[in-house]
Amino acid sequence: MGGSDSSSPRQLVRDKISQHQTRKIQTAIAERLLTKAITHVESKGPEFLRATTPAVRPYVEVYRKLGFKPLRRDFRISWQIEDVPHTGDSRLETEEVLDETMDSASSLFVRALSPYWDWRTEEEGGNATVAESFKEDRSRGARRILASLNKESVGLVGIIPDFYEPGVAWFRGAFVLPEHRGKGIGSALMSEISKFAKILGQRKMVVYTFSYLDSLAPGAVLYLKSGGKIEAEYLQLARM
């Protein structure tokens, strides 16, 4: 019978060469575009440049070639609401954050960022700026739950319902004060927000959260333990 076998060694070699040439073209285009972007941004006199890119070739290679160094990893994690385990804590009292509790909730939020998010607090301009940003989040539709233990506020968790599409919420993070970590409060908060999200008609939550280059940050560990699945990985890089 005539014809060629598409899976022959010769065809496989041709496919490999074609893939290599395609990657070279993609890399060259990415490098030219990024060089133009850097030139434009640096004309504004920034102290440093920071970028986030999918953690795949050729993007990471291009950034490295142009002087960027990896800082952290980012993950997109999602949950199906039904998959979040119900691990409530009978010791905790919970309430939705409203106008009258917004100041205390924003103060708790700032304290709960330490030490893992200190770099972000500094970049955003300090504690006062972060607290104001927390309050402004409500204008975008954020709904948050405040948790108390023995009448003391110890943590909070929140979502923005229908942010990505109807039924898909932007998870705004679970935060516990440093002195109360390791007591199961984070898991209880995840259970509470899943129940709250379900009441609000949500079927899925999505979050972008950071981790270290060589290990997972505590937040990412909590999210994965509570039924979250990693959908994508990104790399934060900086050029000084």
Buried (B, 14 or more C-beta within 10 A) or exposed (E): EEEEEEEEEEEEEEEEEEEEEEEEEBBEEBBEEBEEEBEEEEEEEEEEBEBBBEBEEBBBBBBEBBEBEBBBBBBBBBBEBEEBEEBBBEBBBBEEBEEEBBEEBBBBBBBBBEEBBEEEBEEBEEBEEBBEBBBEBBEEEBBBBBBBBEEEBBBBBBBBBBBEEEBBBBBBBBBBBEEBBEBBBBBBBBBBBBBBBEEBEBBBBBBBBBBEEEEBBBBBEBBBEBBBEEEEEBBBBBBE
